[in-house]
């Protein structure tokens, strides 16, 4: 089948058509620039490949001036300009579209991927930058950053290794810092970059490995990592980029030697950080941490005893936190209300395996919000 792009104005929906009056097919990567809120950029089929389009209302046109560039893929927006990767020749390059023309960036770079826009939201645009990974014959896959000068800066020198294979990116605007991992001789190590320098994150025991689940909370970033001694536990980032940016372990929740509590699904709700973890006694259950407290707390042993309820699919809706957990007959939907200390079973209350899916609504190009179960789709409302 072929997917079509629709434009909705009030209660009237229209197919978006190209300059020949033909409906565009298999659209993807819908992106809006703040300076042009009445336009939307996207990719769609063109001849034997895909191309970059711009649509105003229900009329789309090809973005011109990109030569043999085809199959645009990853999109990022920075300073109201559109960055994207696309095939050119035998590789994938990086391009910038400023609303008038398209410019290639880093002509000697190949297989560009992992675009991350770093915009801290303040009035000073000089510190805004785009991160990406790319491959060269000399260094393998490395991390780069580029500002409005359009000149990519290789961060490999700071990383100290070649073919670092950077991955696991998380940008925090409040700290204006990029968190990521690189491959080293001891494993996947936690690193940060603030736009001027990159450095490894360590705690008192040394390098932190296998970072995951980064989330902004209490003015900094929390994440799970392994210090090589305590297993995968919860950490709080404390240091600015410098000789030794630091993180502190929040709590060795599973204090069995070398065992991991493996925090996952971290989400901020009602002033606390909620997540699933294994303390070695109750199994994988629902825990929380409130900044300023001495330790992580068990919210509730949902499945009483050492067996795990495996909480997952956390989402905040209004003043409630919803999650799926397993009482023994499959995952069911649970609700936490800020006025109550209990976790209560929420409708539909059957033993269907529930996954919560959210698609953010925009003004004219819309999405839906549903709960998907093994018996179909249930309207979850807004």
C-alpha positions in Angstrom: 0.0 0.0 0.0 0.9 3.7 -0.3 0.5 6.2 2.5 -0.7 9.7 1.8 -0.2 13.0 3.6 -3.3 15.0 4.6 -3.8 18.6 5.5 -6.6 19.5 8.0 -8.2 22.9 8.2 -11.1 22.9 10.7 -13.3 20.0 9.8 -12.0 19.7 6.2 -9.3 17.3 5.3 -7.4 17.4 1.9 -4.7 15.3 0.3 -1.4 17.2 0.0 -0.5 17.3 -3.7 2.7 18.1 -5.5 3.2 20.8 -8.2 1.7 18.4 -10.8 -1.5 18.0 -8.7 -0.6 14.4 -7.8 -0.9 13.3 -4.1 2.5 12.9 -2.5 3.3 9.3 -1.5 5.0 7.7 1.5 5.7 11.0 3.3 8.0 10.9 6.4 10.2 13.2 8.5 7.6 16.0 8.9 9.4 19.0 10.3 8.4 22.6 10.9 10.7 25.6 11.2 9.8 28.2 13.8 10.3 31.1 11.4 8.0 29.5 8.9 5.1 28.1 10.9 2.8 27.9 7.8 5.2 25.6 6.0 6.1 22.0 6.6 9.1 20.1 5.3 9.0 16.3 4.6 10.3 13.6 2.4 8.2 11.7 -0.1 8.5 9.6 -3.2 10.0 11.2 -6.3 10.8 9.2 -9.4 12.8 6.2 -8.3 13.9 7.6 -4.9 12.6 10.1 -2.3 13.1 13.8 -2.3 12.7 16.8 0.0 9.4 18.7 -0.2 8.0 21.8 1.3 4.2 22.2 1.7 2.0 25.2 2.4 -1.5 24.1 3.2 -2.3 21.3 0.8 0.2 22.3 -1.9 3.7 20.7 -1.9 6.7 21.6 -4.0 10.2 20.1 -4.4 13.0 21.9 -2.6 15.3 22.9 -5.4 19.0 23.3 -5.7 20.2 20.0 -4.2 21.6 18.5 -7.4 22.1 14.7 -7.3 21.1 14.5 -3.6 18.5 11.9 -3.1 16.7 10.0 -0.3 16.9 12.6 2.5 16.8 10.9 5.9 17.6 12.2 9.4 16.3 15.8 10.0 17.4 18.3 12.7 16.4 22.0 13.1 18.9 24.6 14.5 18.6 28.4 14.3 15.6 28.0 12.1 17.6 26.1 9.5 17.0 22.6 8.3 19.8 20.1 8.5 19.4 16.7 6.9 21.4 13.7 5.7 20.9 12.4 2.1 22.6 10.1 -0.4 25.1 11.7 -2.7 27.2 9.6 -4.9 28.1 6.4 -3.0 27.8 7.8 0.5 25.5 9.7 2.9 26.4 13.4 3.4 25.2 16.3 5.6 23.3 19.3 4.1 21.9 22.6 5.5 18.8 24.3 4.0 18.4 28.0 5.0 15.0 28.6 3.3 16.6 29.6 0.0 19.5 27.3 -0.8 21.0 24.0 0.2 24.7 23.8 1.2 26.8 20.6 1.8 28.7 20.4 5.0 32.0 18.5 5.4 32.5 17.3 1.9 35.2 14.8 3.0 32.9 13.1 5.5 31.0 9.9 4.7 28.1 7.9 6.2 26.8 10.9 8.3 24.3 9.9 11.0 23.0 10.7 14.5 22.1 14.3 14.1 21.5 16.1 17.5 20.6 19.8 17.6 22.1 21.6 20.7 20.0 24.7 21.4 19.9 25.9 25.0 17.0 28.2 24.2 18.7 31.5 25.2 19.1 34.6 23.1 22.7 33.9 22.4 22.8 31.9 19.2 26.6 31.7 19.0 26.8 28.6 21.3 24.1 26.7 19.3 25.6 23.7 17.5 24.8 20.5 15.7 26.3 17.2 16.6 26.6 14.3 14.3 28.8 11.2 13.6 30.6 10.5 10.4 33.3 8.3 8.9 36.7 9.0 7.4 39.4 6.7 6.2 41.8 8.0 8.8 39.6 7.9 12.0 36.6 5.6 11.4 33.3 6.7 12.9 33.8 9.8 15.2 31.8 12.6 16.7 31.7 16.1 15.1 30.1 19.4 16.0 29.3 22.3 13.7 28.1 25.9 14.4 26.8 28.5 12.0 30.2 28.8 10.4 29.4 25.5 8.7 32.8 24.0 9.5 32.7 20.6 11.2 35.0 20.2 14.3 36.3 16.7 15.0 36.0 15.8 18.7 38.1 12.7 18.3 41.2 14.4 19.7 39.5 14.7 23.1 38.2 11.2 23.0 41.7 9.8 22.6 40.7 6.8 20.4 40.0 6.2 16.8 36.8 4.7 15.6 35.1 5.6 18.9 31.6 4.8 17.5 29.8 7.5 19.6 26.2 6.5 20.4 23.5 6.9 23.1 23.1 10.7 22.6 21.1 12.8 25.1 21.2 16.6 25.0 20.2 18.6 28.1 19.3 22.2 27.3 19.5 23.5 30.9 23.1 22.3 31.2 23.8 22.9 27.5 25.6 19.6 27.5 25.6 16.5 25.3 25.8 13.1 27.0 27.0 10.2 25.0 29.0 6.9 25.0 32.1 5.9 23.2 33.7 2.5 22.8 37.0 2.0 24.7 39.2 -0.9 25.7 37.2 -1.2 28.9 33.7 -1.0 27.4 31.1 1.7 26.5 32.2 4.7 28.5 30.1 7.8 29.5 31.2 11.1 28.1 29.9 14.7 27.9 30.6 17.7 25.6 29.6 21.3 26.4 30.4 22.8 23.0 34.0 23.7 23.9 35.4 20.5 25.3 34.6 16.8 25.8 35.6 14.6 28.7 34.8 11.3 30.3 32.4 11.1 33.3 33.7 9.3 36.4 32.7 8.7 40.0 35.0 8.1 43.0 35.7 4.6 41.7 36.6 5.6 38.2 35.1 5.5 34.7 31.3 4.9 34.3 30.3 2.4 31.7 27.1 1.5 29.8 25.2 4.7 30.6 21.5 4.7 29.7 18.1 6.2 30.5 19.2 9.8 30.8 16.5 12.1 32.2 16.5 15.7 33.4 15.6 16.1 37.1 16.4 18.5 40.0 18.5 20.8 37.8 20.8 18.1 36.5 20.7 14.7 34.7 20.2 11.3 36.2 21.2 8.1 34.4 22.0 4.4 35.0 25.6 3.3 34.8 28.2 0.8 36.0 31.3 1.9 37.9 32.9 -1.5 37.6 32.2 -2.4 41.2 28.5 -2.0 42.1 26.8 -3.1 38.8 24.3 -0.9 37.0 23.0 1.7 39.4 21.4 5.2 39.4 23.8 8.2 39.1 23.4 12.0 39.3 25.6 14.2 37.1 27.3 16.9 39.2 30.3 18.3 37.3 30.7 20.8 34.5 33.0 19.6 31.6 36.6 19.9 32.7 39.5 17.8 33.8 37.2 15.3 35.6 33.5 15.8 35.2 31.8 13.9 38.0 28.7 11.9 38.8 27.7 10.5 42.2 25.9 7.3 42.8 22.4 8.0 44.2 22.1 4.6 46.0 23.6 1.1 45.7 20.0 -0.2 45.5 21.0 -3.8 44.9 23.9 -4.1 47.5 24.8 -7.7 46.7 28.5 -7.5 45.6 28.7 -6.7 41.9 24.9 -7.1 41.4 22.9 -4.5 39.4 19.6 -2.9 40.2 19.4 -1.9 36.5 17.1 1.2 36.7 15.0 1.6 33.5 12.0 3.7 32.3 13.0 6.8 34.4 10.3 9.5 34.4 9.7 12.6 36.5 6.3 12.7 38.2 5.0 14.9 41.1 8.5 16.1 42.1 10.1 12.7 42.2 11.9 10.3 39.8 10.1 7.0 39.2 11.6 3.9 37.5 11.7 0.2 37.5 14.6 -1.6 39.2 15.6 -4.8 41.1 16.7 -4.4 44.7 17.6 -8.1 44.9 14.7 -8.8 47.2 11.4 -7.7 45.7 12.4 -8.4 42.1 11.9 -5.8 39.4 9.4 -3.4 40.9 8.4 0.3 41.0 10.9 2.6 42.8 11.2 6.4 43.3 13.8 8.9 44.4 13.1 12.4 45.6 16.0 14.8 45.4 17.2 15.6 48.9 16.3 12.2 50.3 19.0 9.9 51.5 17.9 6.8 49.5 15.8 5.3 46.8 12.3 4.1 48.0 10.2 1.2 47.0 6.9 2.7 45.9 5.1 -0.6 46.1 5.9 -4.3 45.7 3.1 -4.6 43.0 3.6 -8.4 42.7 4.1 -9.4 46.3 7.2 -11.5 47.0 10.5 -12.0 45.0 8.7 -12.4 41.7 8.8 -9.3 39.4 5.9 -7.2 38.2 8.3 -5.6 35.6 6.8 -2.1 35.5 7.2 -0.4 32.1 5.6 2.0 29.6 5.5 4.9 32.0 3.5 8.0 30.9 2.2 11.0 32.7 -1.4 12.0 31.7 -2.7 15.1 33.5 -2.0 14.6 37.2 -1.7 10.8 37.0 1.2 8.5 36.2 0.2 5.4 34.2 2.3 2.2 33.8 2.0 -1.4 32.8 2.8 -4.1 35.4 2.4 -7.9 35.6 0.6 -9.5 38.5 1.2 -12.9 37.0 -1.4 -13.1 34.2 0.2 -10.6 31.8 0.8 -6.8 32.0 -2.2 -4.7 33.1 -2.6 -0.9 33.3 -1.9 0.8 36.7 -2.4 4.3 37.8 -0.6 6.5 40.5 -2.3 9.6 41.7 -0.3 12.3 43.4 -2.9 12.6 46.2 -2.6 8.9 47.0 0.3 6.7 48.1 -1.1 3.6 46.5 -0.8 2.1 43.0 -4.3 1.3 41.8 -5.5 -0.9 38.9 -7.0 1.3 36.2 -9.4 0.3 33.4 -9.6 -1.8 31.3 -8.2 -4.1 34.0 -7.9 -7.3 31.9 -4.8 -9.4 31.3 -4.0 -7.9 27.9 -0.4 -7.0 27.2 -0.6 -3.2 27.1 1.7 -0.7 25.4 1.0 3.0 25.7 1.8 5.0 22.5 1.8 8.8 22.4 2.0 10.9 19.2 2.4 14.7 19.8 -0.3 16.8 18.2 0.6 19.8 16.0 -1.6 22.6 14.8 -2.6 21.1 11.4 -0.7 17.8 10.9 -2.1 15.7 13.6 -1.4 12.5 15.5 -3.4 10.2 17.8 -3.1 9.0 21.4 -4.1 5.4 22.0 -3.5 2.4 24.2 -2.7 -0.7 22.1 -3.7 -4.1 23.5 -3.6 -7.6 22.0 -7.3 -7.3 21.2 -7.0 -4.0 19.3 -6.9 -0.3 19.9 -8.6 1.5 22.8 -9.1 5.3 22.6 -7.2 6.8 25.6 -8.3 10.4 25.2 -6.2 13.4 25.9 
